Amino acid sequence: MKLTARAQRLSRDPLGTVWRRRFNLGAVPPRPKSDVAAQLASSPIVAVALDIGEGAGALNDTIRVTAERGAARLRQRAEAQSPGDRPYP
């Protein structure tokens, strides 16, 4: 078996060197803090109430395009407009 240079050592490393090696094992440099504005621009969360009845073709197209974005998060919630109306499924 071939011995490495570490096997040839006759003295121990100083305590500071041992601790640095032990506690920095696998240490990676810290990541820079993320920019909040960039996060909001990449995946905005917006709560709105829309009446998408007839005649809202441009609005429906815009919603469709927004839904196709990978980072967009949309949720549908149907509400009854009056006590006799039934909400959409």
N, CA, C and O atoms as a GROMACS GRO file, in nm:
protein
  356
    1MET      N    1   0.084  -0.116   0.000
    1MET     CA    2   0.000   0.000   0.000
    1MET      C    3   0.090   0.124   0.000
    1MET      O    4   0.185   0.134   0.078
    2LYS      N    5   0.057   0.216  -0.088
    2LYS     CA    6   0.136   0.339  -0.098
    2LYS      C    7   0.085   0.441   0.003
    2LYS      O    8  -0.035   0.466   0.010
    3LEU      N    9   0.176   0.498   0.081
    3LEU     CA   10   0.139   0.597   0.181
    3LEU      C   11   0.149   0.737   0.123
    3LEU      O   12   0.235   0.765   0.040
    4THR      N   13   0.059   0.823   0.168
    4THR     CA   14   0.060   0.962   0.122
    4THR      C   15   0.151   1.046   0.211
    4THR      O   16   0.204   0.997   0.310
    5ALA      N   17   0.168   1.172   0.174
    5ALA     CA   18   0.252   1.263   0.252
    5ALA      C   19   0.195   1.285   0.392
    5ALA      O   20   0.270   1.310   0.485
    6ARG      N   21   0.065   1.275   0.406
    6ARG     CA   22   0.004   1.292   0.538
    6ARG      C   23   0.049   1.182   0.635
    6ARG      O   24   0.061   1.207   0.755
    7ALA      N   25   0.072   1.064   0.585
    7ALA     CA   26   0.117   0.954   0.670
    7ALA      C   27   0.260   0.975   0.720
    7ALA      O   28   0.300   0.913   0.818
    8GLN      N   29   0.336   1.058   0.654
    8GLN     CA   30   0.475   1.084   0.692
    8GLN      C   31   0.488   1.186   0.805
    8GLN      O   32   0.596   1.203   0.860
    9ARG      N   33   0.379   1.255   0.839
    9ARG     CA   34   0.387   1.360   0.941
    9ARG      C   35   0.419   1.302   1.078
    9ARG      O   36   0.373   1.194   1.114
   10LEU      N   37   0.497   1.376   1.153
   10LEU     CA   38   0.536   1.331   1.287
   10LEU      C   39   0.473   1.414   1.398
   10LEU      O   40   0.482   1.377   1.515
   11SER      N   41   0.409   1.526   1.364
   11SER     CA   42   0.347   1.611   1.467
   11SER      C   43   0.204   1.646   1.426
   11SER      O   44   0.166   1.638   1.309
   12ARG      N   45   0.129   1.686   1.525
   12ARG     CA   46  -0.010   1.724   1.500
   12ARG      C   47  -0.018   1.868   1.449
   12ARG      O   48   0.073   1.948   1.470
   13ASP      N   49  -0.128   1.897   1.383
   13ASP     CA   50  -0.154   2.036   1.343
   13ASP      C   51  -0.191   2.116   1.467
   13ASP      O   52  -0.241   2.060   1.565
   14PRO      N   53  -0.167   2.247   1.464
   14PRO     CA   54  -0.210   2.331   1.576
   14PRO      C   55  -0.363   2.323   1.593
   14PRO      O   56  -0.436   2.294   1.498
   15LEU      N   57  -0.410   2.350   1.714
   15LEU     CA   58  -0.551   2.339   1.746
   15LEU      C   59  -0.637   2.428   1.656
   15LEU      O   60  -0.746   2.388   1.613
   16GLY      N   61  -0.590   2.549   1.627
   16GLY     CA   62  -0.665   2.640   1.539
   16GLY      C   63  -0.684   2.582   1.400
   16GLY      O   64  -0.792   2.595   1.342
   17THR      N   65  -0.582   2.519   1.346
   17THR     CA   66  -0.590   2.456   1.214
   17THR      C   67  -0.688   2.340   1.216
   17THR      O   68  -0.765   2.322   1.122
   18VAL      N   69  -0.686   2.261   1.322
   18VAL     CA   70  -0.778   2.148   1.334
   18VAL      C   71  -0.922   2.196   1.338
   18VAL      O   72  -1.008   2.143   1.269
   19TRP      N   73  -0.948   2.298   1.419
   19TRP     CA   74  -1.085   2.349   1.431
   19TRP      C   75  -1.133   2.409   1.300
   19TRP      O   76  -1.247   2.388   1.259
   20ARG      N   77  -1.045   2.484   1.233
   20ARG     CA   78  -1.083   2.544   1.105
   20ARG      C   79  -1.117   2.436   1.004
   20ARG      O   80  -1.215   2.448   0.931
   21ARG      N   81  -1.038   2.331   1.001
   21ARG     CA   82  -1.063   2.221   0.908
   21ARG      C   83  -1.192   2.148   0.944
   21ARG      O   84  -1.270   2.111   0.856
   22ARG      N   85  -1.214   2.127   1.073
   22ARG     CA   86  -1.332   2.052   1.117
   22ARG      C   87  -1.462   2.129   1.092
   22ARG      O   88  -1.559   2.072   1.043
   23PHE      N   89  -1.463   2.256   1.124
   23PHE     CA   90  -1.587   2.332   1.115
   23PHE      C   91  -1.610   2.397   0.980
   23PHE      O   92  -1.720   2.448   0.956
   24ASN      N   93  -1.515   2.400   0.892
   24ASN     CA   94  -1.534   2.454   0.758
   24ASN      C   95  -1.543   2.344   0.654
   24ASN      O   96  -1.536   2.370   0.534
   25LEU      N   97  -1.559   2.222   0.699
   25LEU     CA   98  -1.566   2.109   0.606
   25LEU      C   99  -1.687   2.125   0.515
   25LEU      O  100  -1.800   2.130   0.562
   26GLY      N  101  -1.663   2.132   0.388
   26GLY     CA  102  -1.772   2.144   0.291
   26GLY      C  103  -1.835   2.282   0.288
   26GLY      O  104  -1.942   2.301   0.231
   27ALA      N  105  -1.770   2.380   0.350
   27ALA     CA  106  -1.826   2.514   0.353
   27ALA      C  107  -1.825   2.574   0.213
   27ALA      O  108  -1.729   2.559   0.137
   28VAL      N  109  -1.931   2.642   0.182
   28VAL     CA  110  -1.941   2.712   0.055
   28VAL      C  111  -1.958   2.860   0.085
   28VAL      O  112  -2.011   2.896   0.190
   29PRO      N  113  -1.916   2.945  -0.005
   29PRO     CA  114  -1.933   3.088   0.020
   29PRO      C  115  -2.083   3.122   0.026
   29PRO      O  116  -2.162   3.063  -0.048
   30PRO      N  117  -2.122   3.214   0.112
   30PRO     CA  118  -2.264   3.247   0.124
   30PRO      C  119  -2.318   3.307  -0.006
   30PRO      O  120  -2.250   3.383  -0.075
   31ARG      N  121  -2.442   3.272  -0.035
   31ARG     CA  122  -2.505   3.328  -0.154
   31ARG      C  123  -2.545   3.472  -0.128
   31ARG      O  124  -2.582   3.506  -0.015
   32PRO      N  125  -2.537   3.557  -0.228
   32PRO     CA  126  -2.580   3.695  -0.207
   32PRO      C  127  -2.731   3.698  -0.182
   32PRO      O  128  -2.805   3.613  -0.232
   33LYS      N  129  -2.775   3.796  -0.105
   33LYS     CA  130  -2.917   3.808  -0.076
   33LYS      C  131  -2.993   3.837  -0.205
   33LYS      O  132  -2.946   3.911  -0.291
   34SER      N  133  -3.109   3.778  -0.216
   34SER     CA  134  -3.187   3.797  -0.337
   34SER      C  135  -3.255   3.934  -0.334
   34SER      O  136  -3.286   3.988  -0.228
   35ASP      N  137  -3.277   3.987  -0.452
   35ASP     CA  138  -3.341   4.116  -0.468
   35ASP      C  139  -3.492   4.095  -0.465
   35ASP      O  140  -3.547   4.025  -0.550
   36VAL      N  141  -3.560   4.156  -0.369
   36VAL     CA  142  -3.704   4.138  -0.354
   36VAL      C  143  -3.778   4.188  -0.477
   36VAL      O  144  -3.874   4.125  -0.521
   37ALA      N  145  -3.735   4.299  -0.533
   37ALA     CA  146  -3.802   4.353  -0.651
   37ALA      C  147  -3.792   4.256  -0.768
   37ALA      O  148  -3.887   4.242  -0.845
   38ALA      N  149  -3.678   4.191  -0.782
   38ALA     CA  150  -3.662   4.094  -0.891
   38ALA      C  151  -3.753   3.974  -0.870
   38ALA      O  152  -3.808   3.920  -0.965
   39GLN      N  153  -3.768   3.930  -0.745
   39GLN     CA  154  -3.858   3.818  -0.717
   39GLN      C  155  -4.002   3.855  -0.748
   39GLN      O  156  -4.075   3.775  -0.808
   40LEU      N  157  -4.044   3.974  -0.708
   40LEU     CA  158  -4.182   4.014  -0.735
   40LEU      C  159  -4.207   4.031  -0.884
   40LEU      O  160  -4.316   4.001  -0.932
   41ALA      N  161  -4.107   4.078  -0.957
   41ALA     CA  162  -4.124   4.094  -1.101
   41ALA      C  163  -4.131   3.960  -1.173
   41ALA      O  164  -4.198   3.948  -1.275
   42SER      N  165  -4.062   3.860  -1.120
   42SER     CA  166  -4.060   3.731  -1.188
   42SER      C  167  -4.183   3.647  -1.159
   42SER      O  168  -4.222   3.566  -1.243
   43SER      N  169  -4.245   3.663  -1.044
   43SER     CA  170  -4.366   3.586  -1.014
   43SER      C  171  -4.459   3.667  -0.925
   43SER      O  172  -4.468   3.642  -0.804
   44PRO      N  173  -4.528   3.763  -0.984
   44PRO     CA  174  -4.615   3.849  -0.904
   44PRO      C  175  -4.737   3.775  -0.851
   44PRO      O  176  -4.788   3.683  -0.914
   45ILE      N  177  -4.782   3.817  -0.735
   45ILE     CA  178  -4.907   3.767  -0.678
   45ILE      C  179  -5.000   3.887  -0.669
   45ILE      O  180  -4.975   3.981  -0.594
   46VAL      N  181  -5.106   3.883  -0.746
   46VAL     CA  182  -5.198   3.995  -0.752
   46VAL      C  183  -5.338   3.942  -0.726
   46VAL      O  184  -5.380   3.844  -0.787
   47ALA      N  185  -5.410   4.006  -0.636
   47ALA     CA  186  -5.548   3.968  -0.607
   47ALA      C  187  -5.640   4.071  -0.669
   47ALA      O  188  -5.634   4.190  -0.636
   48VAL      N  189  -5.726   4.027  -0.758
   48VAL     CA  190  -5.819   4.118  -0.826
   48VAL      C  191  -5.955   4.051  -0.837
   48VAL      O  192  -5.966   3.929  -0.829
   49ALA      N  193  -6.056   4.132  -0.856
   49ALA     CA  194  -6.192   4.083  -0.883
   49ALA      C  195  -6.230   4.130  -1.022
   49ALA      O  196  -6.228   4.250  -1.050
   50LEU      N  197  -6.264   4.037  -1.109
   50LEU     CA  198  -6.294   4.070  -1.248
   50LEU      C  199  -6.431   4.017  -1.287
   50LEU      O  200  -6.470   3.907  -1.247
   51ASP      N  201  -6.504   4.097  -1.364
   51ASP     CA  202  -6.629   4.051  -1.422
   51ASP      C  203  -6.597   4.014  -1.567
   51ASP      O  204  -6.584   4.102  -1.652
   52ILE      N  205  -6.584   3.886  -1.593
   52ILE     CA  206  -6.545   3.843  -1.728
   52ILE      C  207  -6.666   3.790  -1.803
   52ILE      O  208  -6.667   3.679  -1.856
   53GLY      N  209  -6.768   3.873  -1.805
   53GLY     CA  210  -6.889   3.838  -1.878
   53GLY      C  211  -6.867   3.854  -2.028
   53GLY      O  212  -6.753   3.860  -2.075
   54GLU      N  213  -6.976   3.861  -2.100
   54GLU     CA  214  -6.966   3.875  -2.246
   54GLU      C  215  -6.907   4.011  -2.281
   54GLU      O  216  -6.926   4.109  -2.210
   55GLY      N  217  -6.835   4.014  -2.391
   55GLY     CA  218  -6.775   4.138  -2.437
   55GLY      C  219  -6.640   4.167  -2.374
   55GLY      O  220  -6.588   4.278  -2.387
   56ALA      N  221  -6.583   4.071  -2.305
   56ALA     CA  222  -6.453   4.091  -2.241
   56ALA      C  223  -6.347   4.005  -2.310
   56ALA      O  224  -6.267   3.940  -2.243
   57GLY      N  225  -6.347   4.004  -2.442
   57GLY     CA  226  -6.254   3.920  -2.518
   57GLY      C  227  -6.108   3.955  -2.494
   57GLY      O  228  -6.024   3.867  -2.477
   58ALA      N  229  -6.078   4.086  -2.491
   58ALA     CA  230  -5.939   4.128  -2.469
   58ALA      C  231  -5.892   4.088  -2.329
   58ALA      O  232  -5.778   4.046  -2.310
   59LEU      N  233  -5.982   4.101  -2.231
   59LEU     CA  234  -5.947   4.062  -2.095
   59LEU      C  235  -5.923   3.912  -2.086
   59LEU      O  236  -5.828   3.868  -2.021
   60ASN      N  237  -6.008   3.833  -2.150
   60ASN     CA  238  -5.990   3.688  -2.149
   60ASN      C  239  -5.859   3.648  -2.216
   60ASN      O  240  -5.792   3.556  -2.170
   61ASP      N  241  -5.823   3.717  -2.325
   61ASP     CA  242  -5.695   3.688  -2.391
   61ASP      C  243  -5.577   3.720  -2.300
   61ASP      O  244  -5.480   3.645  -2.294
   62THR      N  245  -5.586   3.832  -2.228
   62THR     CA  246  -5.479   3.870  -2.137
   62THR      C  247  -5.465   3.769  -2.023
   62THR      O  248  -5.353   3.734  -1.985
   63ILE      N  249  -5.576   3.722  -1.970
   63ILE     CA  250  -5.572   3.622  -1.864
   63ILE      C  251  -5.510   3.493  -1.916
   63ILE      O  252  -5.431   3.429  -1.846
   64ARG      N  253  -5.545   3.454  -2.038
   64ARG     CA  254  -5.489   3.332  -2.097
   64ARG      C  255  -5.338   3.345  -2.113
   64ARG      O  256  -5.265   3.252  -2.081
   65VAL      N  257  -5.291   3.458  -2.163
   65VAL     CA  258  -5.147   3.480  -2.183
   65VAL      C  259  -5.075   3.478  -2.048
   65VAL      O  260  -4.967   3.420  -2.035
   66THR      N  261  -5.135   3.540  -1.947
   66THR     CA  262  -5.074   3.542  -1.814
   66THR      C  263  -5.066   3.402  -1.756
   66THR      O  264  -4.967   3.366  -1.693
   67ALA      N  265  -5.171   3.323  -1.776
   67ALA     CA  266  -5.173   3.186  -1.723
   67ALA      C  267  -5.067   3.098  -1.788
   67ALA      O  268  -5.022   3.001  -1.727
   68GLU      N  269  -5.026   3.130  -1.911
   68GLU     CA  270  -4.925   3.051  -1.981
   68GLU      C  271  -4.784   3.080  -1.930
   68GLU      O  272  -4.692   3.004  -1.958
   69ARG      N  273  -4.766   3.190  -1.856
   69ARG     CA  274  -4.634   3.219  -1.800
   69ARG      C  275  -4.601   3.114  -1.696
   69ARG      O  276  -4.687   3.074  -1.617
   70GLY      N  277  -4.478   3.069  -1.695
   70GLY     CA  278  -4.438   2.964  -1.603
   70GLY      C  279  -4.447   3.004  -1.457
   70GLY      O  280  -4.480   2.920  -1.373
   71ALA      N  281  -4.419   3.128  -1.425
   71ALA     CA  282  -4.415   3.171  -1.286
   71ALA      C  283  -4.548   3.228  -1.238
   71ALA      O  284  -4.561   3.262  -1.120
   72ALA      N  285  -4.646   3.239  -1.326
   72ALA     CA  286  -4.774   3.299  -1.287
   72ALA      C  287  -4.854   3.201  -1.202
   72ALA      O  288  -4.860   3.081  -1.231
   73ARG      N  289  -4.915   3.253  -1.099
   73ARG     CA  290  -5.000   3.171  -1.013
   73ARG      C  291  -5.138   3.235  -1.012
   73ARG      O  292  -5.157   3.344  -0.959
   74LEU      N  293  -5.234   3.166  -1.069
   74LEU     CA  294  -5.370   3.218  -1.076
   74LEU      C  295  -5.464   3.125  -1.002
   74LEU      O  296  -5.442   3.004  -0.996
   75ARG      N  297  -5.567   3.182  -0.945
   75ARG     CA  298  -5.668   3.102  -0.878
   75ARG      C  299  -5.804   3.158  -0.915
   75ARG      O  300  -5.824   3.280  -0.914
   76GLN      N  301  -5.894   3.070  -0.947
   76GLN     CA  302  -6.029   3.111  -0.982
   76GLN      C  303  -6.118   3.095  -0.860
   76GLN      O  304  -6.114   2.994  -0.791
   77ARG      N  305  -6.198   3.196  -0.837
   77ARG     CA  306  -6.296   3.187  -0.729
   77ARG      C  307  -6.424   3.251  -0.781
   77ARG      O  308  -6.426   3.370  -0.811
   78ALA      N  309  -6.527   3.174  -0.790
   78ALA     CA  310  -6.654   3.224  -0.841
   78ALA      C  311  -6.742   3.267  -0.725
   78ALA      O  312  -6.753   3.196  -0.625
   79GLU      N  313  -6.803   3.381  -0.738
   79GLU     CA  314  -6.891   3.434  -0.635
   79GLU      C  315  -7.027   3.462  -0.697
   79GLU      O  316  -7.037   3.505  -0.812
   80ALA      N  317  -7.131   3.437  -0.621
   80ALA     CA  318  -7.266   3.471  -0.666
   80ALA      C  319  -7.283   3.622  -0.660
   80ALA      O  320  -7.237   3.687  -0.566
   81GLN      N  321  -7.349   3.678  -0.762
   81GLN     CA  322  -7.367   3.823  -0.765
   81GLN      C  323  -7.487   3.867  -0.682
   81GLN      O  324  -7.488   3.979  -0.629
   82SER      N  325  -7.585   3.782  -0.670
   82SER     CA  326  -7.702   3.814  -0.588
   82SER      C  327  -7.746   3.685  -0.520
   82SER      O  328  -7.703   3.577  -0.560
   83PRO      N  329  -7.832   3.693  -0.418
   83PRO     CA  330  -7.870   3.572  -0.346
   83PRO      C  331  -7.931   3.463  -0.434
   83PRO      O  332  -7.917   3.345  -0.401
   84GLY      N  333  -7.997   3.498  -0.543
   84GLY     CA  334  -8.058   3.397  -0.630
   84GLY      C  335  -7.961   3.335  -0.729
   84GLY      O  336  -7.990   3.228  -0.783
   85ASP      N  337  -7.847   3.399  -0.755
   85ASP     CA  338  -7.750   3.348  -0.852
   85ASP      C  339  -7.673   3.230  -0.793
   85ASP      O  340  -7.652   3.221  -0.672
   86ARG      N  341  -7.632   3.142  -0.881
   86ARG     CA  342  -7.547   3.030  -0.839
   86ARG      C  343  -7.406   3.058  -0.888
   86ARG      O  344  -7.388   3.097  -1.003
   87PRO      N  345  -7.306   3.039  -0.805
   87PRO     CA  346  -7.168   3.063  -0.851
   87PRO      C  347  -7.126   2.960  -0.954
   87PRO      O  348  -7.177   2.848  -0.957
   88TYR      N  349  -7.034   3.001  -1.037
   88TYR     CA  350  -6.979   2.910  -1.137
   88TYR      C  351  -6.898   2.803  -1.067
   88TYR      O  352  -6.845   2.828  -0.959
   89PRO      N  353  -6.886   2.685  -1.125
   89PRO     CA  354  -6.809   2.577  -1.060
   89PRO      C  355  -6.662   2.609  -1.051
   89PRO      O  356  -6.585   2.528  -0.999
   0.00000   0.00000   0.00000
